Amino acid sequence: MNTARAPIVRVFLLAGCLLAATACDDENPTGPTFPLNERFVLAPSGVAAIANAGVRLQFVGVTGDSRCPADAFCIQGGDAIVHVRIFDTGASTAYELHTGDSRRASVTHRSLRIELLELQPYPFSSRTIAPSDYRATLVVSR
């Protein structure tokens, strides 16, 4: 290799390594930015930065989806547990939001209210929902 180009190649290699190392940082996820009081939709592992709030919200996934299928008759509506994580000031806090109980569909994190508005797709008895198919509609407000 030409010795005159070696420093330039090293700089590009170093920059590439740094980008690769930070791209998958679980402690600092990045995503689109949404204002307070605006609905947004996230897929599992998706992250939204909340403007003027200094936090990022991650939809981690769904567990325990026992919602009554749309094509069935059930005595109770059931529940799905939506796991979210809030990142602020270098720390993260995990929360559970529930579809079957409006009192547990929201949580308060410091001065912010995080609310689950909807979880899609809605279950049908004839099909299984893959974990990656879920979409959570959320809103963050003060």
Phi and psi restraints in degrees (value plus and minus 20) as a CYANA .aco file:
   2 ASN   PHI     -85.2   -45.2
   2 ASN   PSI     105.4   145.4
   3 THR   PHI     -85.9   -45.9
   3 THR   PSI     -42.5    -2.5
   4 ALA   PHI     -90.9   -50.9
   4 ALA   PSI     -48.9    -8.9
   5 ARG   PHI    -110.7   -70.7
   5 ARG   PSI     -32.1     7.9
   6 ALA   PHI     -77.9   -37.9
   6 ALA   PSI     -65.4   -25.4
   7 PRO   PHI     -82.6   -42.6
   7 PRO   PSI     -56.7   -16.7
   8 ILE   PHI     -86.4   -46.4
   8 ILE   PSI     -62.6   -22.6
   9 VAL   PHI     -83.0   -43.0
   9 VAL   PSI     -61.7   -21.7
  10 ARG   PHI     -81.7   -41.7
  10 ARG   PSI     -60.8   -20.8
  11 VAL   PHI     -82.9   -42.9
  11 VAL   PSI     -65.1   -25.1
  12 PHE   PHI     -85.7   -45.7
  12 PHE   PSI     -59.7   -19.7
  13 LEU   PHI     -83.8   -43.8
  13 LEU   PSI     -63.6   -23.6
  14 LEU   PHI     -83.1   -43.1
  14 LEU   PSI     -64.3   -24.3
  15 ALA   PHI     -82.4   -42.4
  15 ALA   PSI     -62.2   -22.2
  16 GLY   PHI     -83.2   -43.2
  16 GLY   PSI     -61.4   -21.4
  17 CYS   PHI     -84.6   -44.6
  17 CYS   PSI     -62.3   -22.3
  18 LEU   PHI     -83.9   -43.9
  18 LEU   PSI     -62.1   -22.1
  19 LEU   PHI     -82.7   -42.7
  19 LEU   PSI     -63.7   -23.7
  20 ALA   PHI     -84.7   -44.7
  20 ALA   PSI     -58.4   -18.4
  21 ALA   PHI     -89.8   -49.8
  21 ALA   PSI     -53.4   -13.4
  22 THR   PHI    -113.0   -73.0
  22 THR   PSI     -34.2     5.8
  23 ALA   PHI     -86.2   -46.2
  23 ALA   PSI     -49.4    -9.4
  24 CYS   PHI    -132.9   -92.9
  24 CYS   PSI       8.3    48.3
  25 ASP   PHI     -93.3   -53.3
  25 ASP   PSI      89.0   129.0
  26 ASP   PHI     -87.0   -47.0
  26 ASP   PSI     -41.9    -1.9
  27 GLU   PHI    -105.7   -65.7
  27 GLU   PSI     -32.2     7.8
  28 ASN   PHI    -156.8  -116.8
  28 ASN   PSI      39.4    79.4
  29 PRO   PHI     -89.0   -49.0
  29 PRO   PSI     132.3   172.3
  30 THR   PHI    -146.0  -106.0
  30 THR   PSI     141.2   181.2
  31 GLY   PHI    -193.1  -153.1
  31 GLY   PSI    -191.6  -151.6
  32 PRO   PHI     -86.8   -46.8
  32 PRO   PSI     140.6   180.6
  33 THR   PHI    -125.6   -85.6
  33 THR   PSI     115.1   155.1
  34 PHE   PHI    -146.1  -106.1
  34 PHE   PSI     125.8   165.8
  35 PRO   PHI     -96.0   -56.0
  35 PRO   PSI     141.4   181.4
  36 LEU   PHI     -77.6   -37.6
  36 LEU   PSI     129.5   169.5
  37 ASN   PHI      48.1    88.1
  37 ASN   PSI      -5.1    34.9
  38 GLU   PHI    -134.0   -94.0
  38 GLU   PSI     112.3   152.3
  39 ARG   PHI     -85.3   -45.3
  39 ARG   PSI     124.9   164.9
  40 PHE   PHI    -168.6  -128.6
  40 PHE   PSI     137.6   177.6
  41 VAL   PHI    -138.0   -98.0
  41 VAL   PSI     114.2   154.2
  42 LEU   PHI    -146.6  -106.6
  42 LEU   PSI     124.4   164.4
  43 ALA   PHI    -109.1   -69.1
  43 ALA   PSI     143.5   183.5
  44 PRO   PHI     -73.6   -33.6
  44 PRO   PSI     117.4   157.4
  45 SER   PHI      54.9    94.9
  45 SER   PSI     -24.8    15.2
  46 GLY   PHI     -91.1   -51.1
  46 GLY   PSI     129.6   169.6
  47 VAL   PHI    -149.4  -109.4
  47 VAL   PSI     121.5   161.5
  48 ALA   PHI    -147.7  -107.7
  48 ALA   PSI     112.2   152.2
  49 ALA   PHI    -105.8   -65.8
  49 ALA   PSI     120.0   160.0
  50 ILE   PHI    -125.8   -85.8
  50 ILE   PSI      95.1   135.1
  51 ALA   PHI     -82.0   -42.0
  51 ALA   PSI     122.2   162.2
  52 ASN   PHI      40.3    80.3
  52 ASN   PSI      -2.1    37.9
  53 ALA   PHI    -142.4  -102.4
  53 ALA   PSI     -36.7     3.3
  54 GLY   PHI      49.3    89.3
  54 GLY   PSI       4.1    44.1
  55 VAL   PHI    -151.7  -111.7
  55 VAL   PSI     141.1   181.1
  56 ARG   PHI    -144.1  -104.1
  56 ARG   PSI     122.6   162.6
  57 LEU   PHI    -137.8   -97.8
  57 LEU   PSI     108.7   148.7
  58 GLN   PHI    -135.7   -95.7
  58 GLN   PSI     111.9   151.9
  59 PHE   PHI    -107.0   -67.0
  59 PHE   PSI      86.9   126.9
  60 VAL   PHI     -96.6   -56.6
  60 VAL   PSI     -67.5   -27.5
  61 GLY   PHI     143.5   183.5
  61 GLY   PSI    -193.2  -153.2
  62 VAL   PHI    -142.4  -102.4
  62 VAL   PSI     118.2   158.2
  63 THR   PHI    -151.5  -111.5
  63 THR   PSI     136.6   176.6
  64 GLY   PHI      39.9    79.9
  64 GLY   PSI      24.8    64.8
  65 ASP   PHI     -97.5   -57.5
  65 ASP   PSI      78.1   118.1
  66 SER   PHI    -133.7   -93.7
  66 SER   PSI       3.6    43.6
  67 ARG   PHI     -82.5   -42.5
  67 ARG   PSI     123.8   163.8
  68 CYS   PHI     -84.4   -44.4
  68 CYS   PSI     105.6   145.6
  69 PRO   PHI     -77.9   -37.9
  69 PRO   PSI     125.8   165.8
  70 ALA   PHI     -82.3   -42.3
  70 ALA   PSI     -44.9    -4.9
  71 ASP   PHI    -122.5   -82.5
  71 ASP   PSI       4.8    44.8
  72 ALA   PHI    -151.1  -111.1
  72 ALA   PSI     142.9   182.9
  73 PHE   PHI    -128.2   -88.2
  73 PHE   PSI     102.1   142.1
  74 CYS   PHI    -147.4  -107.4
  74 CYS   PSI     130.1   170.1
  75 ILE   PHI     -94.0   -54.0
  75 ILE   PSI     -56.2   -16.2
  76 GLN   PHI    -141.8  -101.8
  76 GLN   PSI     133.8   173.8
  77 GLY   PHI     -93.7   -53.7
  77 GLY   PSI     -42.1    -2.1
  78 GLY   PHI      62.5   102.5
  78 GLY   PSI    -193.2  -153.2
  79 ASP   PHI    -174.8  -134.8
  79 ASP   PSI     130.8   170.8
  80 ALA   PHI    -148.3  -108.3
  80 ALA   PSI     121.8   161.8
  81 ILE   PHI    -125.2   -85.2
  81 ILE   PSI      99.3   139.3
  82 VAL   PHI    -123.2   -83.2
  82 VAL   PSI     101.9   141.9
  83 HIS   PHI    -115.8   -75.8
  83 HIS   PSI     107.2   147.2
  84 VAL   PHI    -147.1  -107.1
  84 VAL   PSI     139.8   179.8
  85 ARG   PHI    -154.7  -114.7
  85 ARG   PSI     114.6   154.6
  86 ILE   PHI    -126.5   -86.5
  86 ILE   PSI     110.2   150.2
  87 PHE   PHI    -130.6   -90.6
  87 PHE   PSI     101.9   141.9
  88 ASP   PHI    -172.8  -132.8
  88 ASP   PSI     126.3   166.3
  89 THR   PHI      24.1    64.1
  89 THR   PSI      25.2    65.2
  90 GLY   PHI      59.1    99.1
  90 GLY   PSI     -21.5    18.5
  91 ALA   PHI    -139.5   -99.5
  91 ALA   PSI     144.2   184.2
  92 SER   PHI    -154.2  -114.2
  92 SER   PSI     129.5   169.5
  93 THR   PHI    -151.6  -111.6
  93 THR   PSI     112.9   152.9
  94 ALA   PHI    -115.9   -75.9
  94 ALA   PSI     123.3   163.3
  95 TYR   PHI    -157.1  -117.1
  95 TYR   PSI     138.0   178.0
  96 GLU   PHI    -135.8   -95.8
  96 GLU   PSI     112.0   152.0
  97 LEU   PHI    -136.6   -96.6
  97 LEU   PSI     120.3   160.3
  98 HIS   PHI    -134.9   -94.9
  98 HIS   PSI     122.5   162.5
  99 THR   PHI    -105.6   -65.6
  99 THR   PSI     -45.4    -5.4
 100 GLY   PHI    -112.5   -72.5
 100 GLY   PSI     -20.0    20.0
 101 ASP   PHI    -165.1  -125.1
 101 ASP   PSI      88.7   128.7
 102 SER   PHI     -80.6   -40.6
 102 SER   PSI     -46.7    -6.7
 103 ARG   PHI     -90.8   -50.8
 103 ARG   PSI     -42.6    -2.6
 104 ARG   PHI    -129.3   -89.3
 104 ARG   PSI      -6.0    34.0
 105 ALA   PHI    -106.5   -66.5
 105 ALA   PSI     -24.2    15.8
 106 SER   PHI    -160.3  -120.3
 106 SER   PSI     137.2   177.2
 107 VAL   PHI    -157.6  -117.6
 107 VAL   PSI     140.0   180.0
 108 THR   PHI    -131.2   -91.2
 108 THR   PSI     106.4   146.4
 109 HIS   PHI    -140.4  -100.4
 109 HIS   PSI      87.9   127.9
 110 ARG   PHI      36.2    76.2
 110 ARG   PSI    -138.9   -98.9
 111 SER   PHI    -118.6   -78.6
 111 SER   PSI      -9.9    30.1
 112 LEU   PHI    -125.2   -85.2
 112 LEU   PSI     123.3   163.3
 113 ARG   PHI    -128.0   -88.0
 113 ARG   PSI     102.4   142.4
 114 ILE   PHI    -126.6   -86.6
 114 ILE   PSI     102.1   142.1
 115 GLU   PHI    -146.4  -106.4
 115 GLU   PSI     113.2   153.2
 116 LEU   PHI    -106.6   -66.6
 116 LEU   PSI      98.7   138.7
 117 LEU   PHI    -114.2   -74.2
 117 LEU   PSI     -54.8   -14.8
 118 GLU   PHI    -181.1  -141.1
 118 GLU   PSI     129.5   169.5
 119 LEU   PHI    -148.4  -108.4
 119 LEU   PSI     102.7   142.7
 120 GLN   PHI    -141.2  -101.2
 120 GLN   PSI     136.3   176.3
 121 PRO   PHI     -97.3   -57.3
 121 PRO   PSI     139.7   179.7
 122 TYR   PHI    -101.6   -61.6
 122 TYR   PSI     120.0   160.0
 123 PRO   PHI     -91.0   -51.0
 123 PRO   PSI     128.1   168.1
 124 PHE   PHI    -145.0  -105.0
 124 PHE   PSI     126.4   166.4
 125 SER   PHI     -85.9   -45.9
 125 SER   PSI     -41.9    -1.9
 126 SER   PHI    -108.1   -68.1
 126 SER   PSI     -23.5    16.5
 127 ARG   PHI    -163.5  -123.5
 127 ARG   PSI     129.5   169.5
 128 THR   PHI    -116.7   -76.7
 128 THR   PSI     120.2   160.2
 129 ILE   PHI    -112.1   -72.1
 129 ILE   PSI     102.6   142.6
 130 ALA   PHI     -92.7   -52.7
 130 ALA   PSI     122.5   162.5
 131 PRO   PHI     -72.8   -32.8
 131 PRO   PSI     -55.0   -15.0
 132 SER   PHI     -96.1   -56.1
 132 SER   PSI     -30.5     9.5
 133 ASP   PHI    -102.9   -62.9
 133 ASP   PSI     -35.3     4.7
 134 TYR   PHI     -86.7   -46.7
 134 TYR   PSI     128.5   168.5
 135 ARG   PHI    -158.1  -118.1
 135 ARG   PSI     106.0   146.0
 136 ALA   PHI    -126.1   -86.1
 136 ALA   PSI     109.0   149.0
 137 THR   PHI    -118.1   -78.1
 137 THR   PSI     101.2   141.2
 138 LEU   PHI    -148.9  -108.9
 138 LEU   PSI     143.6   183.6
 139 VAL   PHI    -165.7  -125.7
 139 VAL   PSI     122.2   162.2
 140 VAL   PHI    -137.9   -97.9
 140 VAL   PSI     110.9   150.9
 141 SER   PHI    -159.8  -119.8
 141 SER   PSI     150.8   190.8
